[in-house]
Amino acid sequence: MDEFKELLVKRFGAHRVHDYISIHADIELIRLELELSSSPVTIILTNGLRNYAMPVPEKFSEQEHIELCFCLPGYWDLSATENDNMQWPLRWLDKLAKHLIDKGTWYGPGHTFANGNPPQPFSQVMKPNHLILLEPIKLEEHLSPLHTSEKTIHFLAIVPIYEQEFDIKMAKGFGKFLRKYRARNGNEIVDDFRENIYASRFRVF
């Protein structure tokens, strides 16, 4: 067992941490119950990106080693390998991990990715068509940085957002988007039913 996985086991417990082998990236699967909720969460987390030191700008000089994750709700069934509604996060975790290494680039909070050109919904039920990287919100303590003997590893959560959210984030800046997102109780747990944070709460019938 490598040092990183040992730290995951120490933090979450051996019964919650499982290996999951995908196409491009080794993935750890972590199942946990949230303290203030009876709903379980499944975290799918890369295991290996931390070995690549990203060429980060000075502002992020302490965050050159990362692992990426999706935080999935309890109803998500990763064993449904033929169900695209369940499988797209695994494909994107692979895709983003491969792109980071192959392009020698870096990822940080607020970075966004379109699902195609023109962007398309991620599945029949997941209508957003962009992804954004966020520092953990609801799982901030669970996914706080891990410290190995050689490096500090930060976690970035991958979160689906609507095209309007992407457009306004690009126009007004990540800071304003994040404040609005958090004010509308947005977090990193993927939600097929989350509404656009810029959609009106008042409907005319």
Residue pairs with C-beta under 8 A, 6 or more apart in sequence:
1 9
2 47
3 148
3 149
4 47
4 50
4 146
4 148
4 153
5 17
5 28
5 47
7 146
7 147
7 148
8 17
8 28
8 30
8 45
8 146
9 17
11 142
11 146
12 30
12 32
12 142
16 30
16 31
16 32
17 28
17 29
17 30
18 28
18 29
18 30
18 31
19 26
19 27
19 28
19 29
20 27
20 28
20 29
20 44
20 78
21 27
22 90
22 93
22 94
23 94
24 94
24 95
24 97
24 98
25 46
25 47
25 48
25 49
25 93
25 94
25 97
25 98
26 46
26 47
26 48
27 44
27 45
27 46
27 47
27 90
27 93
28 43
28 44
28 45
28 46
28 47
29 42
29 43
29 44
29 45
29 78
30 42
30 43
30 45
31 40
31 41
31 42
31 43
32 40
32 41
32 43
32 142
33 39
33 40
33 41
34 40
34 41
34 138
34 139
39 73
39 74
40 74
41 71
41 72
41 73
41 74
41 139
41 189
42 71
42 72
42 73
42 74
42 76
42 78
43 69
43 70
43 71
43 72
43 139
43 142
43 143
44 69
44 70
44 72
44 78
44 89
44 90
44 93
45 67
45 68
45 69
45 155
46 67
46 68
46 69
46 93
46 97
47 67
48 67
48 97
49 65
49 66
49 67
49 68
49 97
49 100
49 101
50 65
50 66
50 67
50 148
50 151
50 153
51 65
52 65
52 100
52 101
53 64
53 65
54 63
54 64
54 65
54 66
54 100
54 105
54 106
54 107
55 64
55 104
55 105
55 106
56 63
56 64
56 106
56 108
57 106
60 106
60 108
62 152
63 108
63 154
64 106
65 151
65 152
65 153
65 154
66 107
66 153
66 154
66 155
66 156
67 153
67 154
67 155
67 156
68 93
68 96
68 97
68 107
68 133
68 155
68 156
68 157
68 158
69 93
69 143
69 155
69 156
69 157
69 158
70 89
70 92
70 93
70 157
70 158
70 190
71 136
71 138
71 139
71 157
71 188
71 189
71 190
72 78
72 89
72 189
72 190
73 189
73 190
73 191
76 86
76 190
77 83
77 86
78 86
78 87
78 90
80 86
80 87
81 87
84 123
84 124
85 123
85 124
85 125
85 126
85 192
88 122
88 123
88 126
89 158
89 190
92 122
92 131
92 158
93 158
96 107
96 113
96 131
96 158
99 105
100 106
100 107
107 133
107 156
108 133
108 156
109 133
109 134
109 135
109 156
109 174
110 132
110 133
110 134
110 169
110 174
110 177
110 178
111 132
111 133
112 130
112 131
112 132
112 133
112 161
112 166
112 169
112 170
113 130
113 131
113 132
114 129
114 130
114 166
115 121
115 122
115 129
115 130
115 131
116 129
119 129
119 130
119 163
120 129
121 127
121 128
121 129
122 128
122 129
122 160
125 192
126 160
126 190
126 192
127 162
128 160
128 161
128 162
128 163
128 165
129 162
129 163
130 160
130 161
130 162
130 163
130 165
130 166
131 158
131 159
131 160
131 161
132 158
132 159
132 161
132 166
132 169
133 156
133 157
133 158
133 159
134 156
134 157
134 159
134 178
134 188
135 154
135 155
135 156
135 157
136 142
136 143
136 144
136 155
136 157
136 188
137 157
137 182
137 186
137 187
137 188
138 187
138 188
138 189
139 157
139 187
139 188
139 189
143 155
143 157
144 155
145 152
145 153
145 154
145 155
146 152
146 153
147 153
157 188
159 186
159 188
159 190
160 190
161 169
162 196
162 198
164 196
164 198
165 177
165 181
165 196
165 197
165 198
168 177
168 198
169 176
169 177
180 197
180 198
181 197
184 197
186 194
186 197
